[in-house]
Amino acid sequence: MRYYPGGCTTQSIVMRSKSGTVRMIEAYHRLSKLNEYSAIDFTGDTNAAYPLP
């Protein structure tokens, strides 16, 4: 997970066992949009430091 102002990115690897097909998925998550659908507040602490890469 990498954090950016207003969101974060995640990376996933999916492998199908029968054929061995591998997919790499990278997704960007906008926290403003997530807040519209979630009961959890994702705005966070504005004074908190971002995690190290």
N, C-alpha and C positions, 0 to 999 in steps of 0.2 A: 504494500500500500504506500502510495506517495501522496502527500498532502500539498494542496495548492490553495491560494486564496479563493474561497467560494466552493471548494470541492476537493475531490481526491480521485486517484486512479487505482484500479485493481487489475491484476493479471491472473489468469487462470489457464491451466492446461487440462484438457479433457482427452482421454484416450478410450477408444472403443476396443474392447477386449477381443471381439470376434475377428475384426478386420485389421486391427492395429492402427487405425486411422487416428492421427493426433491433431487436435485443434488447439490453437493458442488464441485466447480471448483477452482483449484489453478493453476495459470499460472506464468511462469518466462519469463520476457521480456528482451531480450538482446538489449541494446541500440545501440551497434555497427551494428546489423542487421537492426534495425529500421531506422538508419541513411541512409542505402542503398536505402530505398524505400520512404523516406519522404523528403519533401522540407524544413521541420523544423529541425533546428539543436538541437539535443537532448544531445549533449556532455556536456552542462551545464558549469557552472563556477567552475573551479577546486578549487577556494578559498572559495566557499560557504559551509556552515555547513549543514550536513544532518538533516532532520526533526527529531524531537523526536519521539520515538516509541509510 
